[in-house]
Amino acid sequence: MSSSTEAAPPLTAALAFGVAWESAYGSLGNWGFFLGGLLLPLVLLGWHAALAARRGASLIALSALPAGLGAILALVSVGHSALEDRGVEISCVVLKVTEHTETESSMDAEGHWTSTTRTSYDHRLDCPAGGPEHLDTPSRLVKEGESLAVVHDPQGKVSPRAAGDVHGRGLRTAAAMAVGAAVFLGLVGGIREAYEKRRRRPRRPAGR
């Protein structure tokens, strides 16, 4: 059984969590956050899945999917946790809400193109001194001229969020469950791989 079967998913999530933690609580910049917390873990998981698929270990390759989800959830959870720890809730007035729509196209393995549309809402805010000027959300929160409770980071290292939309504990739990599912798939896949190797091993003639 390959040692990476069990180690890759939790180590990748731990890497993403550690980089995000250093970004939120230390001195790591945005590029370090992107490269070390998002790009590197996904590349490592892709490499892990490719090696497993090459030797026919489909379950081990499949474990990269929940592991990747766990890494992303671990990454996001740190920002939420930082807002829970040191965030300040303030009341802001929404000056303007601007809708942005982006369409992304991709081609599947059969050559068919599919389009995905993402809509976001930029809330321009009038907050007390030190508060954010904008809040980007997937839905319109309030109408223009209405008040909106916002939690922001006084240190400016974490993006602000609407009050009630901070879920550090829930995201950490979801990340742990996703990584646990990846480890389980890796273990089952490793056992299956070891069994298949033993079954294919030629038997020695009796009496030797």
Summary of the structure (lengths in Angstrom):
residues: 208
radius of gyration: 22.7
end to end distance: 27.9
largest distance: 90.2
contacts: 641
relative contact order: 0.18
helix: 52%
strand: 22%
